[in-house]
Amino acid sequence: MNERKTFLVFGASGQTGRHFAARALREGHAVRALARRPEKITLDGPGLTVRRGSIDNPADWADLVPGADYIVAMLGDKETQKTKMINADFVRELVPIMRRHGVTRFLYQAGGLSRVPGRRLSPLLWTFRATVARGFEGQHRDNEAVMRYLTEEAADLEWMVHRAGIGSDGPSKGTLERSADRISIATFRDCADYSYRTVMDASAVRTCDASSYRR
């Protein structure tokens, strides 16, 4: 087994986050998890610490940051994000706390239809976003605000963004690989496994790439 690490996971009770936390625990690592409803986290094990709290209140989670090797955010609240940039506000609170405690590695999961700063979506993806996925526009804007902040104001940190094409739960459909332009509709499990591998991959630092199944 590799050296035991500590993961701080925001969103561990979510559809992708629970698979991520389970993978880290299976590999023998420690997992700190914040959840508004801790009872939704059904994992168990000596390496798991669960804290009740909300990302919009740093007092709930700031003391979980010191000693973390990797911080992972897999967050989404479709209704709230229609009117508020809750994830961007959270990341703006998180980054200074990371700096104070010397924590440098951070993975943020965004949607595959969120536009990377300085780049355009392909016509196909833009059309899909404006039609089929238009109900998620608030989440796209929030994700884009996070990517802009990380790109413009957090160049000193080892951050990476996974623009995931999340589809549904179910068994694995294969192995996802990092791609600048190809996006696969993947299962929660496969997206979590990809993010688990990517957060430890130095070549992914300061990228906002998508993921696609290995051809």
N, C-alpha and C positions, 0 to 999 in steps of 0.2 A: 504494500500500500504506500502511496505517496505520503509526504509529511502532512500531519494533521493541520488543517487550516480552520479559520473561523469565518463563516459567512453570515452577514447581516442581510436578511431578506425582507424587503417591504413588499407585501402582497402575497405572502406565503399561503394564505387561505384561498387564493384565487385559482382559476382553472389551470394556469400554467405554473404559477408559483408553488402549488402543492407538489407538482412533479419535480420541480427544481429542488425543493427542500428535501424531498425523499431521496433523490439521487445523491445529494451531498451527504446525507446521513448514511446511506448505503456505503459510500466510499470512506466512511470513518471520520468525517469532518464534524465540526461543531456548527450548529445553526442557531442563530438568534432571529426570532420572528416577531414582527409587530402585526397585530390584527385588531380590528374593531370588535370582531366577534371571535375570540380565541377558540370557542367550542367548535368552530368550523375546521380547525386544524386537527385532524384525526391521527396525525403521525405520533410516534412515541420513540423514546430512546434516550439514553443518558447524555447524548450530545445536543439535545434540543432544549432551547429556552424560548418560551412564548410569553410575550408581553401584550396586555390589553392597551390599546391606544389608537390614536389617529395621527396621520401624517401632518395634519394642519396644526398640531400642537407639539413643538419641539421638546417640551418638558416630558412628553411621553416616551421619547425615543433617543434623545441626544446622548444619554449615558450608555447607550448600546453601541455607539460608534467606536470608542476607544478600544483598541485591541483587535478590531475586525481586520481581516486580511482582504476580504472582498465584500463590497456592498452591491446589492442587486435590487433594482426596483422594477416590479412587474405590476403596475398599477393601472386602474381604469375605473371610472365612475361616469358612465355615459350621460346620465341626467344632470349631474352637477357640472360636468365639463361643457355643457351647452352654454353656460353663463359665466363660469369661473375657470381660470387657469390654475387648477389645484396642483397639478404635477409640477408645473413650472415654478410655482411659489414654493413647493416643497424642496425642489432641487436647489433653489436659491438659498434656502435655509440650510440644507445639508452640506453644501460644498464648503462654506467657511468652517463648519464644525469638523469636517474631514481634515481640512488644513491644520486646524489647531492641534489635532491629535495624530498627525502624521499618517493618516490613512489616504492612500492614493488611488486605489483601483475601484472603479465604479462602472457597472453595466446598467444601462437603462433600456427597457424594452418598449419600443414604439410600434405602431402599426405600419404595415408595408406600404400603405397609401399616404403616409406622412412624407412631406417633401424635405429633402436634405438641403440645408442652406447653400445657396448659390447654384442649385441644380433644379431642373424641371422634371416633373413626372412625365413618363411617356404618354402620348395621346391616349393609348388604351387604358392605362391606369387612371389618368385624369378623368376620362369619361366614366369609368367604373365608380370613381370616388364621387362624381357629381350626380350619379343616378342611383345605382344599387346601394351604395354606401353613404348616401347623403345624410342619413340620420346620425352618422358618427363624425360629422364635420367638427364639432366642438373638441372631440378627442384628437383629431388630426391637428387642429390649430394649437392645442396644448402641447402635443408632442413636438411640433415645429418650434414652439417657444423654448422648450427644453434644449433642443438641438442647437438653436441659435445661441443660447446662454453658454452651453458647454463649449461651443466652437469659439465664441468671442471672449469669454471671460474665465474659462477654466483650462487654459492650455497647459498649466502646470501640473494637472492631474492626469492620471492614466484612465481616462474614461473611454467607453465605447457604447454605441447604440446599436441594438439589434432591431431592425425594422422587420418584424415578424409577420408572415402571412398566415395568421392563425385561422384554422378552419373549425375543427371540432375535436371532441375527445375520441378515444379509441386506441387500438394497437398501433405500434410503430409502422410507418410506411417507408422507412428507410433512414438514411443519414443525411442531415442537412449540412451544407457547406456554405461558407461566406461568399457573397456575390455582390458586386456593385450594381448590377442591373437586372438580374433574374430573381424572381420571387415565386416560391412554391407555396401553395395552400397546404399547410402542414397540421398535424395533430398537436394538441397541447403537449403531449409527452415528447414529441420530437423537437418542438421549439424549446422546451425546457432543457433537454439534453444538449442541444446546440448552444444555448446560453451558458450552460455549465462549462462546456469545453472552451467557449470563447472568452469568458471572463478571466481565464488563466492563460490566454494566448497573447503574448506580447505583440505579435504582428497585427492584432486587431485594435491596438490602442489608437484613440482619436479617429476612429472610423464610424460611419453611420450606414453600414452595409445591411443588405437584406440577406435572406438565406434561401437556398434552393436545394432540392434533393439531388444527390450525387447521380450523375448520368452513367 
